[in-house]
Amino acid sequence: MKDLVINESSTRTARNYLINNIKLSDIKIPKIKEFKNIKVISESGKDVISEDVSKDKLTYGIDEAFTNEVLENANHKLKINVNSKTNKNIYIRYKFDENNQTLVDNIDIESEEGCRETINIVLESEGNREYYHNGIIRVNAKENTDIKVNIISLININSLNFISIENTLCDFAKVSYTYVEFGGRNSITNYYSNVIGKEAISNIDTVFLGKENQLFDANYLTDLRGVKSETNMIIEGALSDTSKNHFKGIIDFKKGCKKAKGNEQESCTLLSDKSKSIAMPVLLCSEEDVEGSHGNSAGKVGEKELFYIMSRGLTKKEAMRLLVKAKFNKILEKIHDDEYTCKINSLIDERLGE
Amino acid sequence: MEEKTYLEEVDRNIYDFKNKDDYDYKIKKGLTKEIVEEISRQKNDPDWMREIRLKALDIYNSLELPTWGPDLSVLDMDEIATYVRPKSKLNSSWEDVPEDIKDTFEKLGIPEAEKKSLAGVGAQYDSEVVYHSMKEDLIKQGVIYTDMETAVREYPDIVKEHFMKCVPVNDHKFVALHAAVWSGGSFVYVPKGVKLDFPLQSYFRLNSPESGQFEHTLIIVEEGASLHFIEGCSAPKYNKVNLHAGCVELYVKDNAYLRYSTIENWSKNMLNLNTKKAIIGKNAQVDWVSGSFGSKISMLYPMSILNGENAKTEYTGISFAGGGQNLDTGFKVIHNAPNTSSVINSKSISKNGGKCTYRSLVRIAENAKNSKSTVSCESLMLDDISVSDTIPVNDIRTDDVEFSHEATIGKLSDKAIFYLMSRGLTEEDAKAMIVRGFAYPISKELPIEYAVEMNNLINLELKGAIG
């Protein structure tokens, strides 16, 4: 297979700084088999669910080889026409096991005017086998819609996880992602939000927790085109052992997006002296009357905070865990599902040593 | 209708006067082995320097143009003369400098500044340094401040040890070009423990059209010594492209201090593709102060390599891009030892269709335990036809660090204007105050005569509201 770099940032300077160095030849794409362990539940009962997904190419995506695999050979297609205004949940649960090892899924969400709903996509796995996930999530948010997408990736750290996301937002639409990215030896995410509508809001909040030699590679881009449109990218992570995080975030204020606001914050807690974080939080601006900001921080858990908590009788490990959880909590509390919040918390405990 | 406030662009009248293109020798345009050999012959290079030039030319030919950053397709090396020798030898008295060249520097205020506030001055006209002088007491203390050609001749061992070692010839295409055709520039050597109370200043003036300036600045500040070095650059405007590809190499040894201030005010036909790097020893510090106002395209990213424990660096920079300008600037720092620290503070103003890009790298290496880095960049856009981008890369390779980066882009705050007006200021005064306040953290770091220049730059023609 050719030595193709995937999930490249459109900012060319990234090529010089080892932040665009995920090569396709490093990754073995397995033969796609069937995947049956899927549960889809719509609480409202009003949504129209079919297999009639869009076959249009994505504007970006991780790489054509990956997105084409989904568009041509997906073993799970799910078209959801959101018709509910009651803010109920839709659950899509995938569980990897011996008989369900490769998942190539195409999820296409189309929200009708004024509808609001939360879509929960959960990836779990059994055992330590290497599983493969390659998926597309597409959201087309019409006027006045409010769509929340929670992606909870809890698959084991021997697996491969690729997700390409593309959103289109019309006037007054709001699309908010919460991404819990704990699984995958390589977890590669491409996120593109095209905020066309006026006063439309596109948000993504991500938490990642790295262990052993996990690599997270996130390439997020939001184009703000609508007047008074808004975007927020909040990324909170912690890395232990030799895990690594690449974050490439771009907010692009396009001409005409007057009074738009964009905010990008990436923070990474380094729990080991072998863990690494590379961040490229980019702001591109061709419009004057906007407010853009970004922040990026990295470092270990604060000594003072650790000391304070330990002086209250906790061990160092407990204190570290508490501080990491506190950082994650402002994002995790956006997931209103007790079962998964509980699972996520136990996984944090397990990863940071109970 | 809402009126706009216009921020004046730099008053270039004081820089745009042209002297007749009257030179002693001008090499033919283009870049070939013969041309490089001819430059070497004209400059009486020793063999080792000629070899560096020829090797650099091969490297130049083998490297690609950068694939990122501004479009450099306007540059045609076949249309650039890389060496222009003015009709003057190196002088140590202004009286001996030919009248037209002396007039040029007098208009730029260089001799006056020398009298008032400097410990030494160097002035380069096209490809050669025409004036160099330094205070007597510094000479007695062993300080060397001379042009690079004299340094190559008189201090070959020091130059050989340091020349193109901090900035390797293969760093990028324009460094290789520089090494092949370099001419002029300053050499400064500050011996151990010597602290200079007043700055040294070099001024670079490119008068000849369709030519390039490739001066080399090599500064060595020995252990415990201290220096403030100022460089200024300008050129009159011509219709065709001029090229500046200088190189600055700074060696700051243990416990030493160097402040390197630059005011770059090239004309708007200039491509400014300059490279600057500092290697900083234990407990030593390098502070960069940088103002980029001129040029058609700038690609300028000074770099500090913190190689010694407790080494520190600060970068304070401002760019002002007006119509037709694309200023791609920033800073790079490599933390390569424990307890190192860096503070980066960058501001940009773009107006009238100008483009400012802040591009930076902070790398904290595995061994740089207990290091700290703070980056702050702010961009102000004064109209809706300008562009302002921020492209930082933050590469953190160990846990025991404190790193933070923040950046903002925006226009003048309505709230701040309202607040100042409620305190009795007119709208115009309030806006002027905010813009001056925006630039103040940088202007206060500039040498006084340049701070005045910058205040002139932020000369507001106030009519109604911005935006």
Interface residues (C-beta under 8 A of the other chain):
Chain A: T11 R12 T13 A14 R15 N16 Y17 L18 I19 F253 K255 K258 C268 L270 L271 S272 D273 K274 S275 K276 S277 I278 A279 M280 P281 V282 L283 L284 C285 S286 E287 E288 D289 V290 E291 G292 S293 H294 G295 N296 S297 A298 G299 K300
Chain B: T67 W68 G69 R359 L361 E366 K369 S379 M381 L382 D383 D384 S386 V387 S388 D389 T390 I391 P392 V393 N394 D395 I396 R397 T398 D399 D400 V401 E402 F403 S404 H405 E406 A407 T408 I409 G410 K411 G467
